[in-house]
């Protein structure tokens, strides 16, 4: 049985997106529906779909944090983040500082 590389890539991307959304939901302390909306409205989603830069091979946790850092406008309506989760993962600065909430 031959494996179609296109189908395999699509399956991989589906799982990656699910993992990014799940990780994002944990970080922003929101349900998956809200995290899904944020992800699918992001430039990151578009870039992963295009597959031009190879970012689809990066870790889902890193990509979720990267999304928050590089597209803060998507998260302006989220009042509280799980800041400790971010600090423990990569030693990042306070997410409220990144998003200028206060």
C-alpha distances in whole Angstrom, upper triangle without the diagonal:
4,7,10,13,15,14,13,17,18,17,19,22,22,22,25,27,27,28,31,32,32,34,36,37,39,40,42,43,42,39,36,37,39,37,34,37,38,35,34,37,37,36,34,32,32,31,28,27,28,26,29,31,28,29,26,26,29,30,30,34,35,33,35,38,38,38,41,43,42,42,45,46,43,45,49,49,47,50,49,46,45,47,47,43,43,46,44,40,42,45,46,49,50,48,51,52,49,49,53,54,57
4,6,9,12,11,11,14,16,15,17,20,20,21,23,25,26,27,29,31,31,33,35,36,37,39,41,42,40,38,34,35,38,35,33,35,36,33,32,35,34,34,31,29,29,28,25,24,25,23,26,27,25,27,24,23,27,28,28,32,33,31,33,36,36,36,39,41,39,40,43,44,41,43,46,47,46,49,48,45,44,45,45,42,41,44,42,39,40,44,44,47,48,46,49,50,47,47,51,52,55
4,6,9,8,7,10,12,12,13,16,17,17,19,21,22,23,25,27,28,29,31,33,34,35,37,38,37,35,31,32,34,32,29,32,33,29,28,31,31,30,28,25,26,25,22,20,21,20,22,24,21,23,20,20,23,24,25,28,29,28,30,33,32,32,35,37,36,36,39,40,37,39,43,43,42,45,44,41,40,42,42,38,38,40,39,35,36,40,40,43,44,42,45,46,43,43,47,48,51
4,5,5,6,9,10,11,12,14,16,17,18,20,21,23,24,26,27,29,30,32,33,35,36,37,36,34,30,31,33,30,28,30,31,27,26,29,28,28,26,23,23,22,20,18,18,17,20,22,20,22,19,19,22,24,24,28,28,26,29,32,31,30,34,35,34,34,37,38,35,37,41,41,40,44,43,40,40,41,42,38,37,40,39,35,36,40,39,42,44,41,44,45,42,42,46,47,50
4,5,5,6,9,10,10,12,14,15,16,18,20,21,22,24,26,27,28,30,32,33,34,36,34,33,29,30,31,29,26,28,29,25,24,27,26,25,23,21,20,19,17,15,16,14,16,18,16,18,15,15,19,21,21,25,25,23,26,29,28,27,31,32,31,31,34,35,33,35,39,39,38,42,41,38,38,39,39,36,35,37,36,33,33,37,36,39,41,38,41,42,39,39,43,44,47
4,5,5,6,9,10,11,12,14,15,16,18,20,21,22,24,26,27,28,30,31,33,34,33,31,27,27,29,27,24,26,26,23,21,24,23,22,21,18,18,17,15,13,13,12,15,17,15,17,14,15,19,21,21,25,25,22,25,28,26,26,29,31,29,29,32,33,31,33,36,37,36,40,39,37,37,38,38,35,34,37,36,32,33,37,36,39,40,37,40,41,37,37,41,42,46
4,5,5,6,9,10,11,12,14,15,17,18,20,21,23,24,26,27,29,30,32,33,31,29,25,26,28,25,22,25,26,22,21,24,24,23,21,18,19,19,16,14,15,14,18,20,17,19,15,16,20,21,20,24,25,23,24,28,27,26,29,31,30,30,33,33,30,32,36,36,35,39,38,36,35,37,38,34,33,36,35,32,33,37,36,39,39,37,40,41,38,37,41,42,45
4,5,5,6,9,10,11,12,14,16,17,18,20,21,23,24,26,27,29,30,31,30,28,24,26,27,25,22,25,25,22,21,24,24,23,21,18,19,18,15,14,15,14,17,18,16,17,13,14,17,18,18,22,23,21,23,26,25,25,28,30,29,29,32,33,30,32,36,36,35,38,37,34,34,35,35,32,31,34,33,29,30,34,34,37,38,35,38,39,36,36,40,41,44
4,5,5,6,9,10,10,12,14,15,16,18,20,21,22,24,26,27,28,30,28,27,23,24,26,23,20,23,23,19,18,21,20,20,17,15,15,15,11,10,12,10,13,15,12,13,10,11,14,16,16,20,20,18,20,23,22,22,25,27,25,26,29,30,27,29,33,33,32,36,35,32,32,33,34,30,29,32,31,27,28,32,31,34,35,32,36,36,33,33,37,38,41
4,5,5,6,9,10,10,12,14,15,16,18,20,21,22,24,26,27,28,26,24,21,21,23,21,18,20,21,17,16,19,19,18,16,14,14,14,11,9,11,11,15,16,14,15,11,13,16,17,16,20,20,18,19,23,22,21,24,26,25,25,28,28,25,27,31,31,30,34,33,31,31,32,33,30,29,32,31,28,29,32,31,34,35,32,35,36,33,32,36,37,40
4,5,5,6,9,10,11,12,14,16,17,18,20,21,23,25,26,27,25,23,19,21,23,20,17,20,21,18,17,21,20,20,18,15,17,17,13,12,15,14,17,19,16,16,12,13,16,16,15,19,20,18,19,23,23,22,25,27,26,26,28,29,26,28,31,32,30,34,33,30,30,31,32,28,28,31,30,27,28,31,31,34,34,32,35,36,33,33,37,37,40
4,5,5,6,9,10,11,12,14,15,16,18,20,21,23,24,25,24,23,19,21,22,19,17,20,20,17,17,20,19,19,16,14,16,15,11,11,14,12,16,16,13,13,9,10,12,13,12,16,17,15,17,20,20,19,22,24,24,24,27,28,25,26,30,31,29,32,31,28,28,29,29,26,25,28,27,23,25,28,28,31,32,29,32,34,30,31,35,35,38
4,5,5,6,8,10,10,12,14,15,16,18,20,21,22,24,22,21,17,18,20,17,14,17,17,13,13,16,15,15,13,10,12,12,8,8,11,10,13,14,12,11,7,9,11,12,11,15,15,13,14,18,17,16,20,22,21,21,23,24,22,23,27,27,26,30,29,26,26,27,28,25,24,27,26,23,24,27,26,29,30,27,30,31,28,28,32,32,36
4,5,5,6,9,10,11,12,14,15,17,19,20,21,22,21,19,15,16,18,15,12,15,16,13,12,16,16,17,14,11,13,14,11,10,13,13,17,18,15,14,11,13,14,14,12,15,17,14,15,19,19,17,20,23,22,21,24,25,21,23,27,26,25,29,28,25,25,27,28,24,24,27,27,23,25,28,27,30,30,27,30,32,29,28,32,32,36
4,5,5,6,9,10,11,12,14,15,17,18,20,21,20,18,14,16,18,15,13,17,17,14,14,18,17,18,15,13,16,16,12,13,16,15,18,19,16,14,11,12,13,12,10,13,15,13,14,17,18,17,20,22,22,22,24,25,22,23,27,27,25,28,27,24,23,25,26,22,22,25,24,21,23,26,26,28,29,26,29,31,28,28,32,32,35
4,5,5,6,9,10,10,12,14,15,16,18,20,19,18,14,16,17,14,12,16,15,12,13,16,15,15,12,11,13,13,9,11,14,13,16,15,13,11,8,9,9,9,7,10,12,10,11,14,14,14,17,19,19,19,21,23,20,21,25,25,23,26,25,22,22,23,24,20,19,22,22,18,19,23,22,25,26,23,26,28,25,25,29,29,33
4,5,5,6,9,10,10,12,14,15,16,18,16,15,12,13,14,11,9,12,12,8,9,13,12,13,10,8,11,12,9,10,13,13,16,16,14,12,9,11,12,11,8,11,13,10,10,14,14,12,15,18,17,17,19,20,17,18,22,22,21,24,23,20,20,22,23,20,19,23,22,19,20,24,22,25,25,22,25,26,23,23,27,27,30
4,6,5,6,9,10,11,12,14,15,16,15,13,9,11,13,10,9,12,13,10,11,15,15,16,14,12,15,16,13,13,17,17,20,20,18,15,12,14,14,12,9,11,14,12,11,15,16,14,16,19,20,19,20,22,18,19,22,22,20,23,22,20,19,22,22,19,19,22,22,19,21,24,23,25,25,22,25,27,25,24,28,27,31
4,5,5,6,8,10,11,12,14,15,15,13,10,13,14,11,11,14,14,11,13,16,15,17,14,13,16,16,13,15,18,17,20,19,17,14,12,12,12,9,6,8,11,10,9,12,14,13,15,18,19,18,20,22,19,19,22,22,20,23,21,18,17,19,20,16,16,19,18,15,17,21,20,23,23,20,23,25,23,23,27,26,30
4,5,5,6,9,10,10,12,14,13,13,10,13,13,9,9,12,11,8,11,13,12,14,10,10,14,14,11,13,16,16,18,17,16,12,11,12,11,9,5,7,9,7,6,9,11,10,11,14,15,15,16,18,15,15,19,19,17,20,19,16,16,17,18,15,14,18,17,14,16,19,18,20,20,18,20,22,19,19,23,23,27
4,5,5,6,9,10,10,12,10,9,6,9,9,6,6,9,9,7,9,12,12,14,12,11,14,15,13,15,18,18,21,20,19,16,14,16,14,12,9,10,12,10,8,11,13,11,12,15,16,15,16,17,14,14,17,17,15,18,17,15,15,17,18,15,15,19,19,16,18,21,19,21,21,18,20,22,20,19,23,22,26
4,5,5,6,9,10,10,10,9,6,10,10,7,8,12,12,10,13,16,15,18,15,14,18,19,16,18,21,21,24,23,21,18,16,17,15,13,9,9,13,12,9,12,14,13,14,17,18,18,18,20,16,16,19,19,16,19,17,14,14,16,17,13,14,18,17,15,18,20,19,21,21,18,21,23,21,21,24,23,26
4,5,5,6,9,10,10,11,9,12,12,9,10,14,12,11,14,16,15,17,14,14,18,18,16,18,21,21,23,22,20,16,15,16,14,11,7,6,9,9,6,9,12,11,11,14,16,16,16,18,16,15,18,18,15,18,15,12,11,13,14,10,11,14,14,11,14,16,16,18,17,15,18,20,18,18,22,21,24
4,5,5,6,8,8,9,8,11,9,6,8,11,9,8,12,13,12,15,13,13,16,17,16,18,21,21,23,21,20,17,16,17,15,13,9,8,10,9,5,8,10,9,8,12,14,13,13,15,12,11,14,15,12,14,13,10,10,12,14,11,11,14,15,13,15,17,15,17,16,13,15,18,16,15,19,18,21
4,6,5,6,5,6,6,8,7,5,8,10,10,10,13,15,15,18,16,15,19,20,19,20,24,24,26,25,24,20,19,20,18,16,12,11,14,13,9,11,14,12,11,15,17,15,15,16,13,12,15,14,11,13,12,10,10,13,14,12,12,16,16,15,17,19,18,19,17,14,16,19,18,17,20,19,22
4,6,5,7,8,9,12,11,9,12,14,13,13,17,18,17,20,18,18,22,22,21,23,26,25,28,26,25,21,20,21,18,15,12,10,13,13,10,11,14,14,12,15,18,17,16,19,16,14,17,16,13,14,12,9,7,10,11,8,10,13,13,12,15,17,16,17,16,14,16,19,18,17,20,19,22
4,5,8,10,11,14,12,9,13,15,12,13,16,17,16,19,17,17,21,21,20,23,25,25,27,25,24,20,20,21,18,15,12,10,12,12,8,8,12,11,9,12,15,15,13,16,14,11,14,14,11,12,10,6,5,7,9,6,7,11,11,10,13,14,13,14,12,10,12,15,14,14,17,16,18
4,6,9,10,12,9,8,12,13,11,12,15,16,15,18,17,17,21,22,21,23,26,26,28,26,26,22,21,23,20,18,15,13,14,14,10,10,13,12,9,12,15,14,12,14,11,9,11,11,7,9,7,5,6,8,11,10,10,13,14,14,16,17,15,15,13,10,11,14,13,12,15,14,16
4,7,9,12,10,9,13,14,13,14,18,18,18,21,20,20,24,25,24,25,29,29,31,29,28,25,24,25,23,20,17,15,17,17,13,13,16,15,13,16,19,17,16,17,15,12,14,13,9,10,7,6,6,10,11,10,12,15,15,15,18,19,17,17,15,13,14,17,17,15,18,16,18
4,7,8,6,7,10,11,11,13,15,16,17,20,19,19,22,24,23,24,27,28,30,29,28,25,24,25,23,21,17,16,18,17,13,15,17,15,14,17,19,17,16,16,14,11,13,12,9,10,9,9,10,13,15,14,15,18,19,18,20,22,20,20,18,15,16,19,18,17,19,17,20
4,5,6,7,9,10,11,13,15,16,17,21,20,18,22,24,22,23,27,27,30,29,28,25,23,25,23,21,17,17,19,18,15,17,19,17,16,20,21,19,18,19,15,14,16,14,12,14,13,12,13,17,18,16,17,21,21,20,23,24,23,24,21,18,20,23,22,20,23,21,24
4,5,5,6,8,10,10,12,14,15,19,17,16,19,21,19,20,23,24,27,26,25,22,20,22,21,19,15,15,18,16,13,16,18,15,15,19,20,18,18,19,15,14,17,16,14,16,16,14,15,18,20,17,18,21,21,20,22,24,23,24,23,19,21,24,22,21,24,22,26
4,5,5,6,9,10,11,12,14,18,17,15,18,21,20,20,23,24,27,27,26,23,21,24,23,21,17,18,20,18,15,18,19,16,16,20,21,18,18,18,14,14,17,15,13,16,17,16,17,20,22,20,21,24,25,23,25,27,25,26,24,21,22,25,23,21,24,23,26
4,5,5,6,9,10,11,13,16,16,15,18,20,19,20,23,24,27,26,26,23,22,24,23,21,17,17,19,17,14,16,17,14,14,17,18,15,15,14,11,10,13,11,10,13,14,13,15,18,20,18,18,22,23,22,23,25,23,23,21,18,19,22,20,17,20,19,22
4,5,5,6,9,10,11,14,13,12,16,17,16,17,21,21,24,23,23,19,18,20,19,17,13,13,15,13,10,12,14,11,11,15,16,13,13,14,10,10,13,12,11,14,14,12,14,16,18,16,16,20,20,19,20,22,20,21,20,16,18,20,18,16,20,19,22
4,5,5,6,8,10,13,12,10,14,16,15,15,18,19,22,22,21,19,17,20,19,17,14,15,17,14,11,14,15,12,13,17,17,14,15,15,12,12,16,15,14,17,17,16,17,20,22,19,19,23,23,21,23,25,23,24,23,19,21,23,21,19,23,22,25
4,6,5,6,9,12,13,11,13,16,16,16,19,21,23,23,23,20,19,22,21,20,17,17,19,16,13,16,16,13,13,17,16,13,14,13,9,11,13,12,12,16,17,16,18,21,23,21,20,24,25,23,24,26,24,25,23,19,20,23,20,18,21,20,24
4,6,5,6,10,10,10,12,14,14,15,18,19,21,21,21,18,17,20,19,18,15,15,16,13,10,13,13,9,10,13,13,10,10,10,6,8,11,11,11,14,15,14,16,18,21,19,18,21,23,21,21,23,21,21,20,16,17,19,17,15,18,17,21
4,5,5,8,7,6,10,11,11,12,15,16,18,18,18,15,14,17,16,15,12,13,14,10,9,11,11,8,10,13,12,10,12,12,9,10,14,14,14,17,18,16,17,19,21,19,17,21,22,20,20,23,20,21,21,17,19,21,18,16,20,20,24
4,6,8,8,6,8,11,11,10,13,15,18,18,18,16,15,18,18,18,15,16,17,13,12,15,15,11,13,16,15,12,14,14,10,13,16,16,16,20,21,19,21,23,25,22,21,25,26,23,24,26,24,25,24,21,22,24,21,19,23,23,27
4,7,9,7,9,12,12,12,15,17,18,19,20,17,17,20,19,20,17,18,18,15,13,16,15,11,12,15,13,10,12,11,8,11,14,14,15,19,20,19,21,23,25,23,22,25,27,24,24,27,24,24,23,20,21,22,19,17,20,21,24
4,5,5,7,9,10,11,13,15,16,16,17,14,14,18,17,17,15,16,15,12,11,13,11,8,10,12,10,7,10,10,8,11,13,15,15,19,20,18,20,21,24,22,20,23,24,22,22,24,21,22,21,18,19,20,17,16,19,20,23
4,5,5,6,9,10,11,12,13,13,14,12,13,16,16,17,15,17,15,12,12,14,11,8,11,12,9,8,11,11,10,13,16,18,18,22,22,21,23,23,26,23,21,24,26,23,22,24,21,22,23,19,21,21,18,17,20,22,25
4,5,5,6,9,10,11,12,11,12,9,9,13,12,13,12,13,12,8,9,11,9,7,10,11,9,9,12,13,12,14,17,19,19,22,22,20,21,21,23,21,19,22,23,20,19,22,19,21,21,18,21,21,17,17,21,22,26
4,5,5,6,9,10,12,12,13,10,10,13,13,14,12,14,14,10,11,13,12,9,13,14,13,11,15,15,13,15,18,19,19,23,23,21,22,23,25,22,21,24,25,22,22,24,22,24,24,21,23,24,20,20,23,24,28
4,6,5,6,9,10,11,12,11,11,15,15,17,15,18,17,13,14,16,14,12,15,17,14,13,16,16,14,17,20,22,22,26,26,24,26,26,29,26,24,27,28,25,24,27,25,26,27,23,25,26,22,22,25,26,30
4,5,5,6,7,8,9,8,8,12,12,15,14,16,15,11,13,15,13,11,15,16,13,13,17,17,16,19,22,24,24,27,27,25,26,26,28,25,23,26,27,23,23,25,23,25,26,23,25,26,22,22,25,27,30
4,5,5,8,8,8,6,5,9,10,12,11,14,13,10,12,15,13,12,16,17,15,15,18,19,17,20,23,24,24,27,27,24,25,26,27,24,22,25,26,22,22,25,23,25,26,23,26,27,23,23,27,28,32
4,5,8,10,10,10,8,12,14,16,14,18,17,14,15,18,16,15,18,20,17,17,20,21,19,21,24,26,25,29,29,27,28,28,30,27,25,28,29,25,25,28,27,29,29,26,29,30,26,26,29,30,34
4,5,8,9,10,9,13,15,17,17,20,19,15,18,20,18,16,20,21,18,18,22,22,21,23,26,28,28,31,32,29,30,31,32,29,27,30,31,27,27,30,28,30,31,28,31,31,27,27,30,32,35
4,6,6,7,7,9,12,15,15,18,17,14,17,19,17,16,20,21,18,19,23,23,22,24,28,29,29,32,32,29,30,30,31,28,26,29,29,25,25,28,27,29,30,28,31,31,27,27,31,33,36
4,6,8,9,11,13,17,17,20,18,15,18,20,17,17,21,21,18,19,23,24,23,25,28,30,30,33,33,31,31,31,33,30,27,30,30,27,25,28,27,29,31,28,31,31,27,28,31,33,36
4,5,8,9,11,14,15,18,15,13,17,18,15,15,19,18,16,18,21,23,22,24,27,29,29,32,32,29,29,29,30,27,25,27,27,24,22,25,24,26,28,26,29,28,25,26,29,31,34
4,5,6,8,11,13,16,14,12,16,17,15,16,19,19,17,19,22,24,23,25,28,30,29,32,31,28,28,28,29,26,24,26,26,22,21,24,23,26,28,26,29,29,25,27,30,32,35
4,5,5,9,10,12,10,8,12,13,11,12,15,16,14,16,19,21,20,21,25,27,26,28,28,25,25,24,25,22,20,22,22,19,18,21,20,23,24,22,25,25,22,23,27,28,31
4,6,8,9,12,11,9,12,14,13,13,17,17,16,17,20,22,20,22,25,27,26,29,28,25,25,25,26,22,21,23,23,19,19,23,22,24,26,24,27,27,24,25,28,30,33
4,7,9,12,11,10,13,15,14,15,18,19,18,20,23,25,23,24,28,29,28,31,29,26,25,25,26,22,21,23,22,18,18,22,21,25,26,25,28,28,25,26,30,31,34
4,6,9,7,7,10,12,11,13,15,16,16,17,20,23,21,22,25,27,25,28,26,23,22,22,22,19,17,19,19,15,14,18,18,21,23,21,25,25,22,23,27,28,31
4,5,5,6,9,10,10,12,15,15,16,18,20,23,21,21,24,26,24,26,24,20,19,19,19,16,14,17,16,12,12,16,16,19,21,19,23,24,21,22,26,27,30
4,5,5,6,9,10,10,13,14,15,16,18,20,18,18,22,23,21,23,21,18,17,18,18,14,13,16,15,12,13,16,16,19,20,18,21,23,20,21,24,25,28
4,5,5,6,8,10,11,12,14,15,16,19,18,17,20,21,19,21,19,15,14,14,14,11,10,12,12,8,10,13,13,16,17,15,19,20,17,18,22,23,25
4,6,5,6,9,10,10,12,14,15,18,17,17,20,22,20,22,20,16,15,15,15,12,10,12,12,9,8,12,11,14,16,14,18,18,16,17,21,22,25
4,5,5,6,9,10,10,11,14,16,15,15,19,20,19,21,20,16,16,16,17,14,12,15,15,12,12,15,13,16,17,15,18,19,16,17,21,22,25
4,5,5,7,9,10,11,12,14,12,12,16,17,15,17,16,13,13,13,15,12,10,13,14,11,12,14,13,15,15,13,16,17,14,15,18,19,22
4,5,5,6,9,10,11,14,13,12,15,17,15,17,15,12,12,11,13,10,7,11,12,9,9,11,9,11,12,10,13,14,11,12,16,17,20
4,5,5,6,8,10,13,12,13,16,18,16,19,18,15,15,14,16,14,11,13,15,12,11,13,11,12,14,11,15,15,11,13,16,18,21
4,6,5,6,8,10,9,10,13,15,14,17,16,14,15,15,17,15,12,15,17,15,14,16,13,15,15,12,14,15,12,12,16,17,20
4,6,6,5,9,8,7,10,13,11,13,13,10,12,12,15,13,10,13,16,14,13,15,11,12,12,8,11,12,8,8,12,13,16
4,6,6,10,10,10,12,15,14,15,15,13,14,13,15,14,11,13,16,14,12,13,10,10,11,8,10,10,6,8,11,13,16
4,6,9,10,11,13,16,16,18,18,16,17,16,19,18,14,17,19,17,15,16,13,13,14,11,13,13,9,10,13,15,18
4,5,6,8,10,13,13,16,16,15,17,17,20,19,16,18,21,19,18,19,16,16,15,12,13,14,10,9,12,14,18
4,5,5,7,10,10,12,13,12,15,15,18,17,15,17,20,19,18,18,15,14,13,10,10,11,7,6,9,10,14
4,5,6,9,10,13,15,14,18,18,21,20,18,21,24,22,22,22,18,18,16,13,12,13,11,8,10,11,15
4,6,8,9,12,14,13,16,17,20,19,17,20,23,21,21,22,19,18,17,13,14,15,12,10,13,13,17
4,5,5,8,10,10,13,14,17,16,15,18,20,19,20,20,17,16,14,10,10,13,11,8,11,10,14
4,6,7,10,11,15,15,19,19,17,20,23,22,22,22,19,17,15,11,10,12,11,7,9,8,11
4,6,9,11,15,16,20,19,19,21,24,23,24,24,21,20,17,14,12,15,14,10,12,10,13
4,6,7,11,13,16,16,15,18,20,20,21,21,19,17,15,11,10,14,13,10,12,9,13
4,7,10,12,15,16,16,18,20,21,22,21,19,17,14,11,9,13,13,10,11,8,10
4,7,8,12,12,13,15,17,18,19,18,16,15,11,9,8,12,13,11,12,9,11
4,5,9,9,9,11,13,14,15,15,13,12,10,7,8,11,11,10,13,11,13
4,6,6,7,9,10,11,13,13,12,12,10,9,10,13,13,13,15,14,16
4,5,5,6,9,10,11,10,9,9,6,6,8,11,11,12,14,13,14
4,5,5,6,9,10,9,10,10,9,9,12,14,14,16,17,16,17
4,6,5,6,9,9,10,11,10,10,13,15,15,16,18,18,20
4,5,5,6,7,6,8,8,8,11,13,12,14,16,16,18
4,6,6,4,5,7,8,9,12,13,13,15,17,17,18
4,6,6,8,10,11,12,16,16,16,19,21,21,22
4,6,8,11,12,13,16,17,16,18,21,21,23
4,5,9,11,12,16,16,14,17,20,21,23
4,7,9,11,14,14,14,17,18,20,21
4,7,8,11,11,10,13,15,16,18
4,6,9,7,8,11,12,14,14
4,5,5,7,9,10,11,11
4,5,5,6,8,9,11
4,5,5,6,5,7
4,5,5,7,8
4,6,8,10
4,6,9
4,6
4
